[in-house]
Amino acid sequence: MSGFASLRLAVCAALVGLAFVSPNSGFVGTASAAQDVRVGPSGLPLPRFVSLKAGKVNSRIGPGVNYPVDWMYLKPGLPMEIVQEYDNWRKVRDADGAEGWINQSMLSGHRTAIAAPWQRGKDAQLILLSEPEKNARTVAVIEPGVVGSIKKCNGEWCEMTFAGKSGWLAQSQLWGAYPGEAIDN
């Protein structure tokens, strides 16, 4: 094999090897390590959480007003996860896993979360605590599926407000904040 051919082979092998190495290996960011975080056309990270601005928001099957409405959300402040961007449209996912396209003007950067939506309909209660520690005083008892406003998260605990009551919940009990994510809303 000529020197040029072997050099070319070595370069190709190195490039193939780089394709299998993640640039984020060992990186602990604001989202979970299993999360594939990238930057969307807006310059903001994907995926990311937002909330609904209005009490009536259409979710469409495609990115534009010419696409039919698939679902209408009727709760302002409901958290949504943006998974894709196209022009002024954002493909979002709700806590139940349903996806659709919503115009960016109907979305807010204000962070909200749903308390343990995976436990809705079960005989479960969540304890809102006065401090971010397991033995802290109980502020309120929260039912699964209740939407609250995030004040801040430290990666393990989130300070939340539910119907005027403020306190701390374990971040793992929320849909609307990634595991390990720090938030200052």
N, C-alpha and C positions, 0 to 999 in steps of 0.2 A: 504494500500500500504506500502510495506517495506521501510525502510529508504534508502536503496541502490537504489531501483527503483525510488523513488521520487527524489533522487539526480541525477540519470541518466536522468530523465525527465527534471529537471531544467537545466542541462548542455546542453541537446539537444535543449531546447527552447532558451537558450542563444546563441547557435551557429546559429540557424535559424534566430534569431534576428540580429546577426552580418552580416549575408549574405545580409540583406536588407539595411545595413548602408554602405554608400560609404566612403572609407578611405579619399577621397578628398573633402568631403562635406565642404562647406565654404572656400575652397582653391581657390585662384585666382592665376593661373599660367601664363605661357607665352602664352598659347592658350586659346580659349574661354572656359567658364565654361561648356558649353554644349558638348564640344569636349572630346572624350574619349581618353586621352593620356596614352600610355603605352610604355614600352621599348621593342624594337625588338631584335632579335638574335644578331644584330651588336652592341648592347649596346646603340644605338641612339633611340630617341623618335619616336613613331609612333602615328598618322601621322606626317609628316614633309614635308616642301617644299624644293625642289632642282631645278636645271635647267639642260637643255640638253647641253652636251659639244660640240657635233658635228652637222654638217649640214644635216647629214643623219643618222637617228636613227630608228631602227626597233622596233616596239612594237609587241610582240608575244602573242598568246592566252594562253601560259603556260610558266613556268620558265625553259627554256632551248632552245638550238638551234634546237632540234628535233621538237619543236612546230612550226606550221606555223606562218608566219608574217601576222598580222591582219592589221597593219597600219604602214606607214613610215612617221616620222616627218622630215621636211626639214628646220627647223629654229633653229639654235643654240641659246642658251639662253632662250628658251621657259620654263616657270616655270611648274613644275610637282609636284604633291603631292604624296609622297610615303605612301601607305596605308598598305603594307604587305612586308615581306622579306622572301626569301627562298634561302639559299646558297649565290651565287653571283648575284642573281636576285632580282629585286624590282618591286612589283606591283604598278603601278602609275596610277594616275587619272589626266586628263588634265582639262582645264577650262570649256570644254563643257560636262564634266562628263564621257568621254570615258575612259575605263580602259584597261590596258595591262601590259605585263611583259617586262622590259628593263634590260639589263646587267648593273651592277653598274658601270662598267668602262665608260659607256656613260653618266653618270650623274655627276654633279658638285655640291658642297656645296655652290657655289656662288648664292646669292639670287637675283632673278628677280621677276617681277610682271607684270600682264596685267592690264591696266587701264580699269576698268568697262566693262569687256567682256559681261556682261548681257545687255549692252546698244548698242552693235554693230548693225549697220544697222539703228539705230534710229538717229533722228536729235538732237544729244546731244554733248556737248563739256565739257571737264574738264579743270579747270584752275590750272596750275602749279604756285605755289606762292613762293615768295622770302623768306618767313618766315613761321613757323608753326602756323599761325593765319589767321582767315577768312578775315581780312581787309588788309592783306599784298599785296604788289605790284605784279602784274601779270608778270610772267617770260615767259610763253608760254601757248598756248591753245592746249590741247591734245585731240585727237579723241579716242573714246572708242575702245578697242582692241589692242592698241599700247603696245608693250613690252618695259619695261625699267629696268634699273639696280637699285637695292635698295642699298643705302649707309647706311642708318640707319632708324629705326623706334622707336618712343617713346611710342607706345601703342595707340596713337590717330592720329599721323601724320607720314608719311614716307618721307625722303629725297631721291629723285629719280633722275636718269639721263635718259632722253629720247633724243636720237639722238644729244648728245652733250649739251643739255640744262639741267641744274640742278635746282631743286626747290623742293617744298613740296606739297604733295597731302594728303588728308584725307585718313587714313588707310582703312576706310570703302569703299573707291572707288577702292580698289585694290584686285585682286585675285593673291595671292602669299605671303600674310602675314596674319596671324590669327588676329582676333580682340583682341586688348590688348597686342599683342606680341611685345616685345622689341627686336630689331635687331641692331647689329653693324657689318656691312659687311666689 
